[in-house]
Amino acid sequence: MKTRKLGREVAVVGVGMSQFGAFPDKSSRDLFVEAFKELRASVDKGLDPNDIEALYIGNYSSDLFEGQAHTAPIMADWVGLTPRPATRIEDACASSGVALREGLLAVASGAYDVVLVGGIEKMTNLPIAKVTDTLATAADVLFEIPAGFTFPGFYAAMATAYMHKYGASPEALMRVTLKNHDNGALNPKAQFNQTIADVMAGKRRSAEKKGKPIPTWADEMAFLQDDRANPMIAWPLRLFDCSPVTDGATAVLLVAADIAKNFTDDPITIIGSGQASDGALHDRPDLTTIGAARRASQMAYQMAGIQASDVKIAEVHDCFTIAEIIASEDLGFFEPGKGHEAAEEGLTTRFGPRPINTSGGLKAKGHPVGASGAGQVVEVFKQMRGQAGARQVDRDVDLALTHNVGGTGQTAVVHIYERK
């Protein structure tokens, strides 16, 4: 693989994120305005919107979710940035991760000095069956969908293959659930900012209020193993193994590194970027790994001149709990077949040697699919600058990584960040 370098250094100097959740009275443009306002407030030395030269907006399917296409110029208009060029990027759940890469390359090439990258998705307008149908368009609709697959089914097949090959148990997946809900409980923007213990307490209060028998789970694992409290969706994946349907928007400001000090004295530099593609899941010889993610991470590591062991924290694409375990191996954090053991041993908690998804991940923070990739940047930016509040890790975060996947892995994009 040929080693690539960026034409010039590019830095993140501001980030913003709307609340993630279900907002029946808001459109994606309303949410993007929220994210942009927060971004402006995050730029230490202030931001004149007139300095922004272009927009790259990640969005999977506003066409089907909202009946609205051609969304990039609408977003530009609603934040007062017309007539600047505005481009929508669609790569399924990796849309805003790829938008970030396109913005990065645009600045690194010298075409622009200041670029706004965003992500949007408004998913909750539709009933859940229609949401499922819309998301299914990211799969192979000629071969996979007619066979009856939906995305829980795809990742259940991956989980089943992984368990068969490596001897993992469903309890390893539950450890990912517990960890990410623990982190999400400390994230005020998260859709599920509750621990599993909080969820259990809520269900007990609800049962008492309704005069029903109060559940007597021994602990969180017993709750997650309860078929009524945590029903099976597609074996071995239960309800709490799945990311939610989410509305949300995110925004990231990229600038040429040589002018970054005009915006902040504490910029975060993007030193590595990689993107790769793959065929549909039904054509892959091994369901226990995502080849595009392995290749994208190798590209990013080579560009950055680092190894996986150098990364201090990572935000990875945990659309389902098995996806986080597989990602931890594809990125080189753990050997193949060891990711499930790392999850069970607590190695990926905020307090462990390899913190993953301190934001709560897609699992607890929420997964507005077109906004999730840029949302990962929001978390690493805050962690690297010591601004993550109660979920701040207790170490110097000088190197971080984001990993964003589209579909079942047909697209993967990885970025490496350094605080210099």
N, C-alpha and C positions, 0 to 999 in steps of 0.2 A: 504494500500500500504506500503510495507516494505521500510524503509528509507535506502538508499544506500550511501556509501561514497567512494571516490576515494582512491586507495591504497597509493598515494602520490600526492602532489600538482603539477600542471602543469601550465606553464605560456606561454603566447604569447610574443615573444621578437622581432618580425619583421613581416612586412606584405608587400605585393606588388600587383599591379594590372596593367594590360595593359590598354590602351585606350579601351573603349567600343564603338562599332559602327559597321560599315560595311566595311570590308577590303578585297576586291577581290583578292589582291595580296599576302595575308598572309594566312598561315595555322594555325591550333591550336597550333602546336609546336612553330611557330614564336611568337605567342602571349604569350605562356607560358614562353618563354625566356625573353620577356619584363617584365612579372610579377616577375620572379625570380630575374632579375637584380635590379628591384626596391626594392624587399625584402632585398637583400644583402645591398643595400645602406641605408636601414632603420634601420639596426642593429647598435645601437649606438657605440658599441665597436668593430665592425667588425665581420664578419662571415667567417670562413674557411670552405668551402663546404665539406672538408673531415670529419668534425664533424657530418654531417648529416648521420644518420644510416638507414633510411627507408623513402619511399615516399608513400603517399596515395592520389590518384588523382581522384577527382570526375568528371565524364563525363557521360552524358546521352546517346548520340548516335552518336559518331563519325563514327560508322559503316554506318549509313544511311546518315548523313550529309556530310561526306567526303569520304566514301568508305574505311575507315581505322579503323580496329579493333586493339586490343592488344596495346592500346595507352600508358599505364602507363610506360612500359620500354622505349618506344620512347621518352617520356618526360624526363625520367631519363638520357637517352643518350644525348639529346640536351642541357641539363644543366650540363653535365659532371659528373653525379652521378652514372653511372654504376660502379661496379656490385651490388650496393645496392638493396635490395628487393623493388620492385615497384608494387603497387596494384591499380587496377582501381575499383572504387566504382560506381555502377549504382543504383540510386533510383529516377529516373526521375528528376524533378527540385530540389529535395533535395539531389542530388548526392554529392555535396561538403560539404553540412552541415553534412551528414552522414560520409563522409571522415574525417571531423574534429573530429567527435566523435570517429571514429576508431583510429585516431592518438592519441587523448587524452587518450583513454583506453590503447593503446600500451605503452605510456610513463608512465601512472599511474601504470601500472602493473609491471614496472621495466624491461620490455623486451628491451626498448630503452631509451636513455636519450635525444636524439635530433631527431625530426621527421619533415619532410617537408610535409605539406598538400597543395594540389592544386586543382584547378578547371579549366576546359577547355570546350569550345564549339565554333564551327565554323558553324554557321547556315545559312549564307547568300549565300553560294554556290548554294543553291537550289532555284527554283522559289517558290513563296509564297504558291502555291497549294501543292507542295511537302513538304514544311515545315509543313503545316497543317497536312498532312498525317503522317509525321514522329512523330510529337507531339501527334497525336491521338493514337499512340501505347502505350502511358502511361495510356490510359483508358482501359476499359474492351472491348476488340475487339470482343468478342463473343456476347455481349448483347447491349452495348451502341453505338458503332460505326455503326453497321448495322441499328440502329434506326435513324441515321442521325446526331448524336451529334458530335460537335467539341468542343474544349476547350472554345471558346467564348460562345457557347451554354450551356455548363455545368455551367459556372459561371453566365450566364444570368438566368438560372433556379434558382440558389442560390439567386441571387439578387431579382428575382421576388418573391420567397418564403419569403425572408427577408422583402421586402416592404409590402407584404400582411400581414405578422404576426405583424410587428411593426410600420406600417404606415410611413415608410421612403419614401423620394421622390428622383427622379433622381438627384436633385440639391445637395443632400448630397454626391453623388458619384462625382459630379463635383468639390466639395470643396476638395476632396482628390486629384483630378487631378491638381487643382490650386496650392495646397500646395506642392506637389511633384515636379512640374515643377519649382516652386520658389526655392526649395532646389537644384534641379539638375542644375539650372542656375549658382549656386555657386560652382559646382563640375567640375573641369576641365577634369576629366576622363569620365564624363557622355555622353551618346549617345545624349541625348536631353538636352544640357545645355542652354536651353532657357525657359524663363517664357512664359505663355500663351500670355501675352501682347506682348512679342517679336515675337511670332508666328503670331499674328494678324498683327503686323507692317510689317512683311515679306510678308504676303499675300497681304496687301495693296500696297506695293512697286511693287510686281509682277504684280498685276492687272494694275497699272499705266503704267508700262513698256510695257505691252502688248496692251495698249490702251483700256482696258476693264473698265467697271464701277467700281469705287473704293468702296469696301464694307464699310458700315457705321454702324458697330456694336456699341451699346451703351457702352458695357463694356465686360469683359472677360466672364461673364455668358451668355450674349447674343451670343457671339461667340460659346460657347460650346453647346448652344441650337439650333444653326443653322444647319439644316439638310445637307446643302451643304458643309459647312466648317468642320463639325464634324458629318459625316454620321453614321447612325445606323448600327451596326454590328450584334447584336442579342439583341433585346429589353430586358432591358433598357440600355444595354451597347453600347456606341458609340465608335468611333475610339480612342478618347483620354481617354477612360476608360481602354484601353488595353495596356499591355507592348509590346515593339517592338521586332522584330526579330534582334538578336544581335550576334556579334562575340566578344569574350573576354576571358581573363584568369586571375586567381587570385592565390595568394600564401601566406601561413601563416607558420611561424616557431614556433613549439612547443618544449619546453624544460622542463626538470624536474626543479621545482621551486628552488631546492637547488643549482642549478648551473646557475640560471637566471642572477645573477649579473655578470657573466662572459661575458654576452652579452649586458646588459643594466642596468642602475640604476633605470629604470622606467618600470618594467615588468607589464603585465596585467595578472592576474591569472584567470583561468577558475575554478569557484567554484561549478558549477552545470551543469548537462547534463541530458537530457531526450529524449527518442525516443519512438514512438509508431506507430502502424499501424491500418488500418481500411479497411473495404470492399469497393467495388466500390460505386459510388454515387447512383446508381439506387437501392441499397439495404438499404439505410439509411432512418430511420424514420423521420429525421429532417434535412432539407437542409440549415438551418440558422446557423449552427455551424459545426465545424470540430472536431470530437471527439478525433482523434489522437493528434491534437494540444493541446486540453485541458489536455489530459493525459500526454503528453510529458512535458508540462509546469509544471504540478503538480510534476512530478518526479524531474525536474530541481530545482524548488523552495525548495522541501524537502531536496535535496542533499545540496543546498546552505545555507539552514537554513534562508531563507528570505521569504517575502511576495511580491505579485505583486506591492503593493504600494511603496516598497522600490526602485524599478527600476527607474533610472533617465532618460534613453533614451532607445529606442528599434529600431532595424531594423527588419521589418516584411515582410512577403512574399506577396507583392501586385502585383501579376501577372495581376490582374484586380482590379479596385478600390474597388469593393465590398469585395474582399479578405482582404484588409487592415481593413475595418470596422469590418468584422467578426473576424479577428485576434485580434483586440483590445479588443474584448469581451472574446474570448477563452483564452486569456492570463491573464484575470482577471483585466485589466486596467479599464474597464467599465462594468456595469451590462448588462446582455442580453437585447438587444433592445435599448441600450443607446449609442452604438458606433456611430450611424449616427448623433445623436444630438451632440456628442463630436466633430465630424468632422465639422459640420456646425458652431459650436460655437468657432472653432479655438483652441480647447484644445490640439490638436496634432501638432501644428506648432512648429517651432524652439523656438518661444517666449512663447508658452503655457506651462501649468504645466506638460504635458505628451508628449514630442517631439517624433514623430515617423517618421522614414525614412528621417533623415536629409541628407542622401546621394542623395536624389531624388528617392530612392526606385527602384524597378524593373521597375516601370512605366516610370521614366525619366532617371535614370542612365543607364538602359538597362537590358536585361534579357538573357544573354548567359547561357542557363538553367543549364548546368553542373557546371558553375563557380559562380552562384549567391549566394549560401550559404556561401562560403568562402569570397565572396565580401562583405557580411554583416560584417564579422569580421574586414575587412580593415577599415570600417567606425567607428565601435565602438572603435577600437584601437586608431584611430586618435582623436576621440572626447574625450576619457578618458585621453589622454596625452596632450590635448590642442593643437593639430596639425591640426585641420580641417579648418583652414583659415577663410574665410568669412562666412562659415556656422557653425562655432563653436558656440555651445549653451552657454548661459551666466550663467552657474551654475557649481558647482563642480560635475563632473560625476564620482562618485566612484563605481556605480553599473550600469551595462548595460545588455541588452538581445538581442539575435538574434533568429529568428523564421523562419524556412525554411520548405516549404511544397512540397511534390511530388505529381504530378497528381492533382486530386481533393481533396486530403487529405488522400490518402491511406498511405502515409508516412508523418510524421512530426517529426522534431527534434528541440529542444530548448536548448540554452546554456546561462549561466549566467556568467558575467565577473566582477571582482573586481580589483580596483586599491588600493593596500594596502599601 
